[in-house]
Amino acid sequence: MQKLLIKGKKKLSGIIPISGSKNATLPILAASIFSQKVKIENVPFVKDVFTMIELLNFIGLRIKINKKNNSLQIINKKNVLNSIAPYKLVKTMRAGVLVLGPLLARNKKAKVSLPGGCAIGTRPVDLHLFVLKKLGAKIKIKNGYIHASAKKGLRGCKIKFPSVSVGATENAILAASQASGKTILLNCAIEPEVKDLISFLKKIGCRIISKGRKIEIFGKFKPVEATYKVMFDRIEAGTYLIASAIAGSNISLLNIDHKIIRTELKILKLMGVKIKTFKNKINILESKKIKKIKITTSPYPGFPTDLQAQIMVLMTKAEGVSIIKENIFENRFMHVPELKRMGAKIEIKNNTAYIQGPTNLSGAEVMATDLRASVSLVIAGLIADNRTLINRIYHLDRGYENLEKKLKNCKSNIKRI
Ligand code: EPZ
């Protein structure tokens, strides 16, 4: 099992290029089930993307990977595709459930493994099934699989989500894009990755009108050939913004649209982080004093739950007690015990963490538990004294492309062993 060894207290300076968005790439790959031929650029070559590629290969699509320029060429000459997404592929990458909508819409049936939970929560899919039933699908859960069918095809209608869900919104848009007639979705997720999926579907010929949390999809579109560039990864960008704020002296992040991460930038500036934004780069300068803050995670445009673990490490440097309320997932504080072993003073009451600062962190052997918790341990290792050894870094590899290389290029002493 590989580990990451970090020698802390090195001041970082240099340039970090931000990769394409994992969470935009995954639904866009699912949407490519509709296409005969499509090219996708700015794809992050991370584990979850390769798992989705493996799943699409299993379904019957042919995917050429171009490692030189991070692009994928997807060819799909077959009329009949395999409508099964097996447990062995979906269990490691829950977003595999996003092929349910497209397979059902295209083949009138689908058998997709229930994704199961993960470290951060039970991750139910009831909202995904709710919307597919509204579109006319028959759904049965048997032997750990979702069996969905729509003999006469899906029929568009008006649907209001009882609560906001990124994945369920994406599955709904995908299914509705090949339903008969128009579908109106209300109370949708408006994460930038959902918008990127909509832009992709429009590029391959689907007519979609989105306004606030309302999305209108005109079904039965005829897919056309296209090339599409995936948006930047705003969570990777936020992660390196926080790492630079805590361990940097002068860092530039490239390939960023700062309008998309307004909330994160506002919060970091309120904490005293020195940030300068340009057209498609952001400079972070050495921040002397970090101020405490109270944050609540919420759906976009609120503060993202995917940056909760990372900002908690910055809070250990703030004067006084910072507070972070995790409103999205029920078990997303798995990084706290590990940070406490490095000297952080954090108390948890229900879904709220109280972080006492400033504290000095000391290097330790720690264990990664999920994707974003593992990167919070990397950030802690950058500022801790002595060495930090992080176990189970396969979690990291799911969502961060070339992490060691990007940090090494900024003078960090980090290596995979
Ligand atoms: C997406 O997960 C992201 N994953 C997550 O990023 C992210 O944390 C999450 O959105 C919230 O922003 C991808 O895009 C691949 P949700 P998703 O449906 O779609 C509950 C990462 O680190 N819910 O918006 O699964 C759910 O339990 C990952 O990259 C239901 O109750 O998130 C949660 O409490 C982690 N029923 C809340 O809604 C459902 O059917 C929000 O989940 C679906 C969700």
Residues whose N, C-alpha, C, O or C-beta is under 5 A from the ligand:
A	BS01	EPZ	N23 A95 R123 P124 V125 D126 L127 H128 V164 S165 V166 G167 A168 T305 D306 I328 F329 L371 R372
